[in-house]
Amino acid sequence: MPIAHVNGTDIFYVTQGNPSHPAIVFSNSLGSDHSMWQAQADALSKAFHVIRYDTRGHGKSASPAGPYQLEQLGRDVIALLDFLHIDQAHFCGLSMGGVTGQWLGINAGNRINSLVLANTAAKVGNSEAWLSRAAAVRANGLQSLADTAASRWFSPAFIEQQSAAVTALSDHLAGESAEGYASCCEALADADLRDQISAIANTTMIVAGEYDPVTTVADATFMQQKIPHSHTVVLAASHISNIEAEQAFTKALLSFLRIS
């Protein structure tokens, strides 16, 4: 099992494609793991060296006791690139992964070729709500949260049409590390990049979901107005747009990477 022992923890990763090709790193949403990006990885692997990893506290990566800080999540990516001897990479993150991407653009832009910030915001949600969720998960586990996750992640039509896939993702969330999930909630509670994202110099594509109740089109518009070299793509999807609008997301990603 490919594990990078970096930044004081163990980060699981998988790679596809030729290591001599340009690299792209995919970063998962809260409660998911690297597998959420399978369709995009398959589409890009002929032209790119694709790296997917599990954010600390998720999947097969370690879940050290928290709370975590956004800086830790960002430095995990830099340390993984160092571990793999990669100087620069494109970066694509969704939701929590998109917050990590913003940190990288602000603090380590020289290591990033371009950024894709999907279904995310410069400030995601309410700090008090994140801390409350962290406490509830530590006390009660993830099952009750998993039971209601689909309504936050996907549109009603997608839930009805793709019920098996939605159930599998909800079940995956229920089996995640409660400590890791709670610790990432605490990182999001503390993360507020609204006054910093104007420092991102990387060419950036911001992806929003038309029906996303978590990170809205208004959140994407705010980021686009702040980040100098950015544009926004709005997809007919809810929060996990790369799965709900898989083909449209992948098409937009391929187009962006060819011109960025």
SEPAVEX-585060 format. One line per 8 residues: number of its first residue (from 1); their letters; for each residue x negated, z, y of N, C-alpha, C. Coordinates in nm, 4 decimals. Atoms other than C-alpha are relative to their C-alpha. Last residue first. Layout:
NUM	A	X/Z/Y/X/Z/Y/X/Z/Y  ...
***
This chain:
260	SIRLFSLL	0.0593/-0.1166/-0.0652/0.3759/-1.8415/2.6859/-0.1525/-0.0011/-0.0128  0.0296/0.0248/-0.1417/0.5152/-2.1917/2.6210/-0.0721/0.1166/0.0672  0.0632/0.1309/-0.0190/0.5152/-2.2076/2.2411/-0.0401/-0.0246/0.1444  0.1379/-0.0088/0.0444/0.5809/-1.8352/2.2110/-0.0743/-0.1332/0.0160  0.0785/-0.0797/-0.0927/0.8959/-1.8608/2.4199/-0.1476/-0.0009/-0.0379  0.0115/0.0744/-0.1252/1.0438/-2.1447/2.2170/-0.0892/0.0736/0.0992  0.0913/0.1121/0.0237/0.9718/-1.9663/1.8906/-0.0222/-0.0804/0.1278  0.1348/-0.0535/0.0189/1.1312/-1.6449/2.0177/-0.1011/-0.1129/-0.0184
252	AKTFAQEA	0.0491/-0.0414/-0.1321/1.4408/-1.8220/2.1510/-0.1440/0.0496/-0.0089  0.0195/0.1212/-0.0796/1.4898/-2.0005/1.8172/-0.0561/0.0336/0.1377  0.1229/0.0635/0.0475/1.4359/-1.6753/1.6270/-0.0301/-0.1268/0.0789  0.1142/-0.0826/-0.0375/1.6961/-1.4942/1.8359/-0.1300/-0.0698/-0.0383  0.0186/0.0146/-0.1450/1.9470/-1.7781/1.8043/-0.1193/0.0813/0.0481  0.0496/0.1336/-0.0300/1.9015/-1.7939/1.4275/-0.0264/-0.0187/0.1485  0.1326/0.0290/0.0554/1.9266/-1.4188/1.3715/-0.0537/-0.1360/0.0428  0.0141/0.1383/-0.0484/2.2175/-1.3435/1.6010/-0.1353/-0.0539/-0.0451
244	EINSIHSA	-0.1356/0.0530/-0.0219/2.3274/-1.0252/1.4209/-0.0029/-0.1459/0.0451  -0.0709/0.0108/0.1280/1.9800/-0.9561/1.2785/0.1378/-0.0629/0.0213  0.0798/0.0889/0.0847/1.7610/-1.0218/1.5840/0.0603/-0.0158/-0.1384  -0.0325/0.1417/-0.0191/2.0397/-0.8824/1.8010/-0.0799/-0.0920/-0.0908  0.1086/0.0534/0.0842/2.0254/-0.5260/1.6795/0.0177/-0.1512/-0.0062  0.1299/-0.0622/-0.0259/2.2275/-0.3951/1.9747/-0.1135/-0.0572/-0.0845  0.0033/-0.1367/-0.0483/2.5300/-0.6268/1.9937/-0.1455/0.0480/0.0016  0.0301/-0.1015/0.1002/2.5274/-1.0030/1.9650/0.0112/0.1368/0.0646
236	ALVVTHSH	-0.1328/-0.0466/0.0408/2.6125/-1.3252/2.1453/-0.0168/0.0984/-0.1152  -0.0513/0.0508/0.1264/2.2638/-1.3570/2.2932/0.1384/0.0574/-0.0292  -0.1135/-0.0800/0.0457/2.1446/-1.3163/2.6520/0.0599/-0.0669/-0.1238  -0.0839/0.0778/0.0906/1.7960/-1.4472/2.7333/0.1105/0.0927/-0.0498  -0.0938/-0.0658/0.0900/1.6164/-1.2993/3.0334/0.0769/-0.1028/-0.0820  -0.1319/0.0624/-0.0026/1.3064/-1.4150/3.2174/0.0856/0.0660/-0.1073  -0.0963/-0.0256/0.1072/0.9800/-1.2497/3.3096/0.1251/-0.0845/0.0170  -0.0007/0.1252/0.0763/0.6611/-1.3046/3.5059/0.0946/0.0135/-0.1189
228	PIKQQMFT	0.0218/0.1239/-0.0751/0.7078/-1.0396/3.7781/0.0184/-0.1287/-0.0809  0.1187/0.0558/0.0670/0.8703/-0.7515/3.5850/-0.0250/-0.1396/0.0549  0.1198/-0.0799/-0.0244/1.1054/-0.5635/3.8212/-0.1272/-0.0635/-0.0560  0.0239/-0.0052/-0.1449/1.3980/-0.8070/3.8517/-0.1292/0.0745/0.0341  0.0404/0.1331/-0.0432/1.3786/-0.8844/3.4803/-0.0314/-0.0035/0.1489  0.1386/0.0246/0.0408/1.3828/-0.5145/3.3971/-0.0484/-0.1344/0.0504  0.0870/-0.0897/-0.0766/1.6990/-0.4551/3.6023/-0.1473/-0.0250/-0.0349  0.0119/0.0573/-0.1343/1.8625/-0.7610/3.4486/-0.0898/0.0847/0.0881
220	ADAVTTVP	0.0909/0.1139/0.0096/1.7905/-0.6289/3.0989/-0.0222/-0.0626/0.1371  0.1343/-0.0544/0.0219/1.9505/-0.2936/3.1817/-0.1027/-0.1121/-0.0055  0.0445/-0.0541/-0.1294/2.2534/-0.4772/3.3269/-0.1388/0.0619/-0.0111  0.0502/0.1142/-0.0763/2.2781/-0.6764/3.0022/-0.0477/0.0458/0.1376  -0.0934/0.1015/-0.0473/2.3164/-0.3426/2.8320/-0.0685/-0.1188/0.0665  0.0855/0.0546/-0.1057/2.1007/-0.1183/2.6187/0.0681/-0.1271/0.0489  0.1112/-0.0954/-0.0084/2.3333/0.0950/2.4071/-0.0955/-0.0380/0.1125  -0.0437/-0.1158/-0.0779/2.6727/-0.0781/2.4308/-0.1125/0.0987/0.0289
212	DYEGAVIM	0.0813/-0.1196/0.0269/2.5339/-0.4206/2.3322/0.0475/0.1174/0.0853  -0.0921/-0.1078/0.0374/2.8090/-0.6835/2.3370/-0.0705/0.1335/-0.0221  -0.1203/0.0048/-0.0832/2.6226/-0.9589/2.5252/0.0925/0.1187/-0.0264  -0.1178/0.0312/0.0797/2.2977/-0.8583/2.3581/0.1248/0.0091/0.0869  -0.1127/-0.0925/-0.0091/1.9875/-0.8759/2.5736/0.1117/-0.0464/-0.0920  -0.1168/0.0420/0.0776/1.6472/-1.0349/2.5185/0.1068/0.1078/0.0101  -0.0892/-0.1134/0.0196/1.3725/-0.9993/2.7806/0.1256/-0.0510/-0.0695  -0.1383/0.0398/0.0260/1.0936/-1.2547/2.7580/0.0803/0.1254/-0.0306
204	TTNAIASI	-0.0927/-0.0850/0.0736/0.7690/-1.1514/2.9239/0.1351/-0.0679/-0.0168  -0.1201/0.0823/0.0088/0.4547/-1.3226/3.0522/0.0972/0.0680/-0.0970  -0.0153/0.0931/0.1110/0.2158/-1.0315/3.0907/0.1266/-0.0848/0.0161  0.0435/0.1329/-0.0427/0.1516/-0.8749/3.4310/0.0185/-0.1050/-0.1086  0.0193/0.0880/0.1162/0.3458/-0.5526/3.3751/-0.0329/-0.1404/0.0497  0.1436/0.0198/0.0249/0.2875/-0.3372/3.6859/-0.0261/-0.0912/-0.1194  0.0450/0.1060/-0.0912/0.6516/-0.3795/3.7943/-0.1494/-0.0280/-0.0159  0.0016/0.1301/0.0665/0.7309/-0.1791/3.4815/-0.0385/-0.1153/0.0925
196	QDRLDADA	0.1301/0.0476/0.0460/0.6171/0.1481/3.6368/-0.0001/-0.1443/-0.0482  0.0887/0.0150/-0.1152/0.8995/0.2911/3.8474/-0.1353/-0.0593/-0.0369  -0.0641/0.0779/-0.1059/1.1661/0.2360/3.5832/-0.0912/-0.0243/0.1197  0.0982/0.0962/-0.0508/0.9393/0.3520/3.3005/0.0532/-0.0811/0.1177  -0.0687/0.0600/-0.1141/1.1229/0.6680/3.1986/-0.1004/-0.0898/0.0717  0.0491/0.1301/-0.0459/1.0259/0.7997/2.8556/0.0872/-0.0548/0.1124  0.1024/-0.0197/-0.1030/1.0775/1.1736/2.8012/-0.0444/-0.1306/0.0653  -0.0522/-0.0898/-0.1038/1.4039/1.1499/2.6102/-0.0956/0.0095/0.1177
188	LAECCSAY	-0.0906/0.0775/-0.0846/1.2683/0.8473/2.4235/0.0594/0.0852/0.1114  0.0823/0.0942/-0.0765/0.9751/1.0502/2.2911/0.0872/-0.0820/0.0951  0.0639/-0.0774/-0.1067/1.2148/1.3290/2.1950/-0.0935/-0.0868/0.0837  -0.1026/-0.0274/-0.1007/1.4282/1.0826/1.9991/-0.0608/0.0754/0.1189  -0.0090/0.1220/-0.0797/1.1058/0.9738/1.8269/0.1110/0.0114/0.1049  0.1188/0.0026/-0.0859/1.0508/1.3343/1.7149/-0.0040/-0.1258/0.0864  -0.0190/-0.0944/-0.1111/1.4064/1.3536/1.5841/-0.1165/-0.0047/0.0974  -0.1050/0.0534/-0.0870/1.3595/1.0390/1.3751/0.0179/0.0909/0.1215
180	GEASEGAL	0.0523/0.1170/-0.0689/1.0292/1.1585/1.2324/0.1001/-0.0580/0.0979  0.0997/-0.0439/-0.0970/1.1660/1.5031/1.1534/-0.0554/-0.1176/0.0791  -0.0696/-0.0656/-0.1108/1.4789/1.3621/0.9896/-0.0986/0.0436/0.1073  0.0472/-0.1362/-0.0263/1.2688/1.1245/0.7794/0.0731/0.0589/0.1198  0.1214/-0.0157/-0.0809/1.4726/0.8161/0.6871/-0.0368/0.1477/0.0163  0.1144/-0.0405/0.0798/1.7209/0.8061/0.3992/-0.1295/0.0166/0.0760  -0.0287/-0.1307/0.0607/2.0362/0.8039/0.6109/-0.1191/0.0523/-0.0788  0.0116/-0.1032/-0.1020/1.8876/0.5208/0.8187/0.0207/0.1385/-0.0595
172	HDSLATVA	0.1429/-0.0172/-0.0280/1.8404/0.3092/0.5083/-0.0218/0.1095/0.1036  0.0552/-0.0822/0.1081/2.2009/0.3695/0.4088/-0.1486/0.0242/0.0202  -0.0470/-0.1365/-0.0235/2.3121/0.2385/0.7470/-0.0553/0.0946/-0.1058  0.0750/-0.0528/-0.1136/2.0963/-0.0713/0.7032/0.0406/0.1438/0.0322  0.1392/-0.0203/0.0430/2.2342/-0.1364/0.3546/-0.0835/0.0594/0.1135  0.0057/-0.1215/0.0825/2.5908/-0.0836/0.4752/-0.1426/0.0304/-0.0429  -0.0172/-0.1133/-0.0908/2.5428/-0.3422/0.7515/-0.0085/0.1313/-0.0768  0.1248/-0.0153/-0.0759/2.4026/-0.5960/0.5057/0.0073/0.1204/0.0925
164	ASQQEIFA	0.1045/-0.0444/0.0929/2.6946/-0.5439/0.2675/-0.1312/0.0243/0.0728  -0.0142/-0.1422/0.0311/2.9535/-0.5577/0.5463/-0.1107/0.0511/-0.0920  0.1262/-0.0281/0.0705/2.8392/-0.8910/0.6854/-0.0042/0.1471/-0.0428  0.0472/0.1183/0.0718/3.1692/-1.0429/0.8015/-0.1224/0.0278/-0.0858  -0.0994/0.0480/0.0963/3.3455/-0.7220/0.8994/-0.0551/-0.1115/-0.0872  -0.0198/-0.1058/0.0985/3.0451/-0.5582/1.0622/0.0975/-0.0447/-0.1078  0.1150/0.0039/0.0911/2.9623/-0.8869/1.2345/0.0152/0.1052/-0.1094  -0.0085/0.1217/0.0812/3.3111/-0.9105/1.3839/-0.1139/-0.0069/-0.1014
156	PSFWRSAA	-0.1001/-0.0143/0.1071/3.3067/-0.5482/1.4987/0.0085/-0.1226/-0.0905  -0.1355/0.0260/-0.0465/2.9809/-0.6062/1.6905/0.0986/0.0171/-0.1158  -0.0557/0.1335/0.0210/2.6647/-0.4441/1.5601/0.1407/-0.0126/0.0576  0.0963/0.1051/0.0288/2.4262/-0.1553/1.6231/0.0573/-0.1410/0.0047  0.0965/0.0098/-0.1104/2.6349/0.1115/1.7910/-0.0924/-0.1202/-0.0164  -0.0758/0.0298/-0.1216/2.9373/0.0667/1.5636/-0.0900/-0.0083/0.1227  -0.0378/0.1417/-0.0046/2.7065/0.0438/1.2613/0.0709/-0.0362/0.1299  0.1020/0.0860/-0.0624/2.5463/0.3801/1.3336/0.0465/-0.1430/0.0186
148	TDALSQLG	-0.0560/0.0611/-0.1208/2.8566/0.5932/1.2693/-0.0940/-0.1025/0.0645  -0.1400/0.0366/0.0232/2.7932/0.7028/0.9097/0.0615/-0.0719/0.1192  -0.0042/0.1284/0.0700/2.4177/0.6956/0.9699/0.1427/-0.0480/-0.0199  0.0386/0.1020/-0.0975/2.4498/0.9719/1.2283/0.0076/-0.1385/-0.0631  -0.1136/0.0164/-0.0909/2.6436/1.1852/0.9804/-0.0298/-0.1037/0.1074  -0.1145/0.0658/0.0621/2.3792/1.1223/0.7138/0.1147/-0.0223/0.0974  -0.0346/0.1280/-0.0607/2.0726/1.1905/0.9279/0.1298/-0.0623/-0.0521  0.0391/0.1233/0.0666/1.9933/1.5549/0.8655/0.0595/-0.1226/0.0670
140	NARVAAAR	-0.1005/0.0500/0.0937/2.1880/1.8617/0.9772/-0.0389/-0.1261/-0.0757  -0.0857/-0.1015/0.0611/1.9584/2.0913/1.1738/0.0823/-0.0549/-0.1162  0.0840/-0.0998/0.0675/1.6724/1.8531/1.2525/0.0857/0.1022/-0.0743  0.0597/0.0635/0.1179/1.9228/1.5766/1.3218/-0.0887/0.0978/-0.0746  -0.1030/0.0150/0.1024/2.1290/1.7983/1.5536/-0.0571/-0.0601/-0.1277  -0.0315/-0.1322/0.0549/1.8226/1.9080/1.7511/0.1017/-0.0102/-0.1121  0.1162/-0.0467/0.0759/1.7031/1.5498/1.7976/0.0285/0.1339/-0.0667  0.0010/0.0717/0.1276/2.0516/1.4376/1.9003/-0.1160/0.0455/-0.0875
132	SLWAESNG	-0.1094/-0.0533/0.0804/2.0690/1.7088/2.1659/0.0050/-0.0672/-0.1364  0.0452/-0.1315/0.0480/1.7272/1.6081/2.2959/0.1070/0.0657/-0.0869  0.1052/0.0198/0.1010/1.8366/1.2444/2.3138/-0.0454/0.1340/-0.0570  -0.0643/0.0483/0.1220/2.1605/1.3394/2.4913/-0.1025/-0.0226/-0.1114  -0.0659/-0.1140/0.0634/1.9718/1.5483/2.7475/0.0657/-0.0415/-0.1310  0.0993/-0.0898/0.0601/1.7397/1.2573/2.8243/0.0652/0.1153/-0.0743  0.0064/-0.1244/-0.0763/2.0224/1.0105/2.8786/-0.0919/0.0989/-0.0693  -0.0906/-0.1121/0.0164/2.0139/0.6529/2.7570/-0.0306/0.1177/0.0897
124	VKAATNAL	-0.1056/0.0163/0.1001/1.7146/0.4232/2.7440/0.0827/0.1280/-0.0073  -0.0424/-0.1359/0.0328/1.5109/0.4189/3.0640/0.1192/-0.0135/-0.0931  0.1091/-0.0784/-0.0572/1.3155/0.0960/3.1184/0.0266/0.1493/-0.0146  -0.0183/-0.0345/-0.1405/1.5659/-0.0595/2.8824/-0.1216/0.0761/0.0476  0.0709/-0.1203/-0.0417/1.5835/-0.2201/2.5399/0.0267/0.0234/0.1475  -0.1004/-0.1067/0.0088/1.7729/-0.4813/2.3462/-0.0613/0.1354/0.0335  -0.1352/0.0298/0.0458/1.4632/-0.6990/2.3044/0.0875/0.1247/-0.0021  -0.0652/-0.1295/-0.0111/1.1388/-0.6870/2.4994/0.1478/-0.0196/-0.0296
116	VLSNIRNG	-0.1425/0.0205/0.0211/0.9229/-0.9830/2.3983/0.0633/0.1385/-0.0068  -0.0906/-0.1063/0.0432/0.5779/-0.9536/2.5511/0.1405/-0.0549/-0.0236  -0.1308/0.0091/-0.0627/0.2872/-1.1955/2.5869/0.0888/0.1062/-0.0615  -0.0107/0.1373/-0.0498/-0.0842/-1.2059/2.5131/0.1315/-0.0218/0.0731  -0.1264/0.0665/0.0309/-0.1257/-0.8273/2.4852/0.0003/-0.1408/0.0606  -0.0055/0.0177/0.1461/-0.4588/-0.6445/2.4626/0.1222/-0.0819/-0.0434  0.1104/0.0869/0.0409/-0.5334/-0.6852/2.8354/-0.0026/-0.0239/-0.1504  -0.0380/0.1400/-0.0115/-0.1888/-0.5436/2.9133/-0.1084/-0.0967/-0.0427
108	ANIGLWQG	0.0986/0.0716/0.0816/-0.2892/-0.2043/2.7833/0.0288/-0.1496/0.0014  0.1244/-0.0741/0.0221/-0.1195/0.0486/3.0121/-0.1078/-0.0743/-0.0778  0.0435/-0.0797/-0.1151/0.1796/-0.1218/3.1721/-0.1426/0.0504/-0.0175  0.0172/0.0876/-0.1148/0.2325/-0.3981/2.9172/-0.0531/0.0730/0.1218  0.1185/0.0820/0.0231/0.1688/-0.1557/2.6321/-0.0255/-0.0932/0.1184  0.1175/-0.0860/-0.0186/0.4167/0.0954/2.7705/-0.1277/-0.0825/-0.0156  0.0155/-0.0217/-0.1444/0.6753/-0.1825/2.8027/-0.1222/0.0869/0.0290  0.0543/0.1208/-0.0605/0.6168/-0.2811/2.4414/-0.0194/0.0125/0.1496
100	TVGGMSLG	0.1429/0.0026/0.0327/0.6695/0.0766/2.3242/-0.0661/-0.1224/0.0630  0.0570/-0.1005/-0.0902/1.0028/0.0720/2.5083/-0.1505/0.0098/-0.0237  0.0115/0.0605/-0.1315/1.0808/-0.2532/2.3277/-0.0525/0.0959/0.1047  0.1166/0.0886/0.0027/1.0041/-0.0924/1.9929/-0.0218/-0.0704/0.1323  0.1172/-0.0855/-0.0125/1.2528/0.1819/2.0807/-0.1283/-0.0829/-0.0006  -0.0481/-0.1352/-0.0300/1.5111/-0.0965/2.1339/-0.1193/0.0931/0.0211  -0.1432/-0.0123/-0.0256/1.3477/-0.4056/1.9845/0.0367/0.1456/0.0175  -0.0601/-0.1266/0.0395/0.9787/-0.4894/2.0008/0.1454/0.0057/0.0400
92	CFHAQDIH	-0.1461/0.0093/-0.0027/0.7877/-0.8180/2.0056/0.0576/0.1310/-0.0513  -0.0702/-0.1208/0.0445/0.4171/-0.8217/2.0899/0.1486/-0.0184/0.0174  -0.1337/-0.0020/-0.0564/0.1761/-1.1150/2.1185/0.0705/0.1239/-0.0559  -0.1137/0.0426/0.0796/-0.1687/-1.0135/2.0102/0.1224/-0.0140/0.0893  -0.1245/0.0185/-0.0740/-0.5163/-0.9598/2.1507/0.1095/-0.0462/-0.0952  0.0219/-0.0287/-0.1426/-0.8512/-0.8330/2.0240/0.1295/-0.0052/0.0799  -0.0736/0.0976/-0.0803/-0.7610/-0.8084/1.6556/-0.0133/0.0383/0.1474  0.0994/0.0799/-0.0722/-1.0099/-0.6269/1.4312/0.0665/-0.1148/0.0767
84	LFDLLAIV	-0.0072/0.1350/0.0563/-0.7324/-0.5013/1.1970/-0.0964/-0.0971/0.0689  0.0195/-0.0118/0.1451/-0.8170/-0.1360/1.2681/-0.0054/-0.1384/-0.0654  0.1425/-0.0274/0.0204/-0.8482/-0.2182/1.6390/-0.0333/0.0040/-0.1488  0.0716/0.1232/-0.0331/-0.5027/-0.3773/1.6353/-0.1500/0.0185/-0.0189  -0.0222/0.0920/0.1115/-0.3689/-0.0697/1.4541/-0.0693/-0.1333/0.0256  0.0871/-0.0426/0.1102/-0.5319/0.1577/1.7133/0.0174/-0.0894/-0.1219  0.1381/0.0359/-0.0357/-0.3685/-0.0382/1.9941/-0.0955/0.0359/-0.1128  0.0112/0.1460/0.0065/-0.0310/-0.0110/1.8200/-0.1420/-0.0453/0.0322
76	DRGLQELQ	-0.0014/0.0377/0.1415/-0.0666/0.3624/1.7539/-0.0168/-0.1506/-0.0154  0.1381/-0.0059/0.0483/-0.1663/0.3998/2.1186/-0.0094/-0.0264/-0.1500  0.0766/0.1124/-0.0511/0.1765/0.2810/2.2242/-0.1419/-0.0028/-0.0537  -0.0533/0.1190/0.0651/0.3612/0.5241/1.9988/-0.0755/-0.1246/0.0461  0.0434/0.0026/0.1392/0.1353/0.8078/2.1122/0.0465/-0.1273/-0.0699  0.1409/0.0392/0.0018/0.1932/0.7193/2.4785/-0.0549/-0.0042/-0.1418  0.0077/0.1454/-0.0037/0.5669/0.7346/2.4170/-0.1444/-0.0479/-0.0036  0.0000/0.0528/-0.1356/0.5255/1.0994/2.3209/-0.0093/-0.1517/-0.0062
68	YPGAPSAS	0.0925/0.1070/-0.0316/0.6142/1.2577/1.9886/0.0122/-0.0344/0.1478  -0.0501/0.1275/-0.0513/0.7747/1.5969/1.9390/-0.1095/-0.1041/0.0194  -0.0081/0.0409/-0.1391/0.6798/1.6289/1.6695/0.0046/0.1184/0.0943  -0.0904/-0.0808/-0.0807/0.5637/1.7178/1.3205/-0.0075/-0.0423/0.1459  0.0549/-0.1295/-0.0415/0.3874/1.4309/1.1472/0.0995/0.0746/0.0879  -0.0916/-0.0656/-0.0941/0.6080/1.1638/0.9911/-0.0562/0.1362/0.0388  -0.0098/-0.1462/0.0054/0.3672/0.9288/0.8140/0.0963/0.0509/0.1065  0.0985/-0.0683/-0.0841/0.4379/0.5573/0.7911/0.0211/0.1505/-0.0092
60	KGHGRTDY	0.1106/-0.0484/0.0823/0.6357/0.4301/0.4930/-0.1152/0.0563/0.0836  0.0409/0.0790/0.1150/0.9601/0.3925/0.6840/-0.1083/0.0660/-0.0819  -0.0924/0.0955/0.0597/0.9723/0.5788/1.0116/-0.0598/-0.0654/-0.1236  -0.1275/-0.0650/0.0224/0.8143/0.8854/1.1760/0.1023/-0.0869/-0.0709  0.0182/-0.1348/0.0559/0.5324/0.6764/1.3160/0.1357/0.0709/-0.0077  0.0300/-0.0993/-0.1028/0.6593/0.3242/1.3831/-0.0166/0.1376/-0.0638  -0.1016/-0.1039/-0.0140/0.6560/0.1124/1.0682/-0.0463/0.0986/0.1069  0.0397/-0.1364/0.0342/0.4431/-0.1984/1.1057/0.1191/0.0921/0.0139
52	RIVHFAKS	-0.1131/-0.0911/-0.0176/0.4850/-0.5730/1.1106/-0.0454/0.1388/-0.0422  0.0237/-0.1401/0.0379/0.1897/-0.8052/1.1675/0.1270/0.0788/0.0284  -0.1106/-0.0901/-0.0282/0.2371/-1.1823/1.1696/-0.0316/0.1394/-0.0523  0.0345/-0.1134/0.0858/-0.0686/-1.4073/1.1906/0.0973/0.1115/0.0351  0.0504/-0.1259/-0.0544/0.1032/-1.7008/1.3496/-0.0464/0.0934/-0.1114  0.0767/0.0248/-0.1224/0.1810/-2.0695/1.2892/-0.0675/0.1240/0.0556  0.0808/0.1205/0.0143/0.3084/-2.0707/0.9309/-0.0918/-0.0218/0.1201  0.1225/-0.0225/0.0773/0.4163/-1.7062/0.9469/-0.0846/-0.1252/-0.0206
44	LADAQAQW	0.1217/0.0110/-0.0799/0.6585/-1.7508/1.2345/-0.1279/-0.0072/-0.0830  -0.0039/0.1186/-0.0859/0.9838/-1.8234/1.0514/-0.1314/-0.0234/0.0732  0.0036/0.1199/0.0839/0.9129/-1.5778/0.7697/-0.0059/-0.1263/0.0853  0.1336/0.0097/0.0594/0.8270/-1.3035/1.0174/-0.0124/-0.1255/-0.0850  0.0909/0.0501/-0.1032/1.1451/-1.3710/1.2154/-0.1420/-0.0158/-0.0548  -0.0349/0.1388/-0.0311/1.3631/-1.3399/0.9055/-0.0955/-0.0589/0.1034  0.0374/0.0916/0.1075/1.1824/-1.0263/0.7834/0.0284/-0.1462/0.0360  0.0562/0.1216/-0.0578/1.1984/-0.8402/1.1172/-0.0301/-0.1074/-0.1048
36	MSHDSGLS	-0.1002/0.0584/-0.0888/1.4285/-0.5570/1.0086/-0.0447/-0.1356/0.0552  -0.0796/0.0994/0.0715/1.1877/-0.4951/0.7183/0.1062/-0.0651/0.0885  0.0544/0.1351/-0.0149/0.9370/-0.3247/0.9495/0.0889/-0.1073/-0.0600  0.1419/0.0120/0.0339/1.1494/-0.0107/0.9751/-0.0406/-0.1468/0.0105  0.0235/0.1161/0.0856/1.4842/0.1135/1.1034/-0.1458/0.0000/-0.0437  -0.0768/-0.0099/0.1226/1.6064/0.4437/1.2483/-0.0138/-0.1181/-0.0938  -0.0181/-0.1365/0.0492/1.4906/0.3720/1.6021/0.0876/-0.0018/-0.1242  -0.0914/-0.0852/-0.0755/1.4101/0.0027/1.6410/0.0059/0.1386/-0.0624
28	NSFVIAPH	-0.1384/-0.0242/0.0409/1.1088/-0.1663/1.4852/0.0787/0.0879/0.0967  -0.0219/-0.1449/-0.0039/0.7916/-0.3110/1.6357/0.1488/0.0298/-0.0170  -0.1415/-0.0336/-0.0120/0.6691/-0.6638/1.5570/0.0179/0.1506/-0.0132  -0.0382/-0.1298/0.0557/0.3075/-0.7643/1.6232/0.1482/0.0227/0.0257  -0.1189/-0.0565/-0.0626/0.2021/-1.1252/1.6787/0.0379/0.1268/-0.0742  -0.0683/-0.1150/0.0599/-0.1426/-1.2656/1.6104/0.1249/0.0363/0.0788  -0.0357/-0.1025/-0.0991/-0.2696/-1.6136/1.6927/0.0836/0.1104/-0.0648  -0.1007/0.0450/-0.0950/-0.3970/-1.7894/1.3781/0.0280/0.1084/0.1039
20	SPNGQTVY	0.0676/0.0753/-0.1055/-0.7244/-1.7001/1.2052/0.0983/-0.0521/0.1055  0.0598/-0.0890/-0.1003/-0.5522/-1.4249/1.0074/-0.0741/-0.0725/0.1119  0.1448/0.0154/-0.0049/-0.3391/-1.6919/0.8360/-0.0596/0.0904/0.1078  0.0618/0.1090/-0.0736/0.0162/-1.5853/0.7702/-0.1507/0.0080/0.0011  -0.0307/0.1319/0.0548/0.1873/-1.2627/0.6761/-0.0734/-0.1033/0.0842  0.0398/0.1206/-0.0729/0.0864/-0.9021/0.7321/0.0453/-0.1237/-0.0763  0.0064/0.1169/0.0874/0.2328/-0.5663/0.6343/-0.0386/-0.1199/0.0858  -0.0142/0.1324/-0.0598/0.1830/-0.2279/0.7988/0.0010/-0.1068/-0.1086
12	FIDTGNVH	-0.0197/0.1054/0.0992/0.2073/0.1430/0.7246/0.0196/-0.1333/0.0715  -0.0942/0.1040/-0.0383/0.0645/0.3754/0.9880/0.0039/-0.1072/-0.1087  0.0073/0.1137/0.0916/-0.1021/0.7011/0.8834/0.1101/-0.0987/0.0349  -0.1101/0.0110/0.0951/-0.1669/0.9631/1.1532/-0.0231/-0.1201/-0.0909  -0.0414/-0.1285/0.0539/-0.4285/1.0995/1.3933/0.1156/-0.0059/-0.0969  -0.0634/-0.0803/-0.1044/-0.4609/0.7821/1.5994/0.0601/0.1302/-0.0554  0.0335/0.0181/-0.1410/-0.5368/0.5686/1.2962/0.0719/0.1026/0.0868  0.0199/-0.1402/-0.0380/-0.5449/0.5783/0.9167/-0.0511/0.0000/0.1447
4	AIPM	0.1070/-0.0167/-0.0983/-0.4067/0.2286/0.8630/-0.0062/0.1474/0.0386  -0.0139/-0.1111/-0.0930/-0.2067/0.2034/0.5410/-0.1199/0.0004/0.0939  0.0879/0.0087/-0.1172/-0.1597/-0.1091/0.3313/0.0315/0.1094/0.1022  -0.0850/0.0000/-0.1194/0.0000/0.0000/0.0000/-0.0882/0.0000/0.1239
***
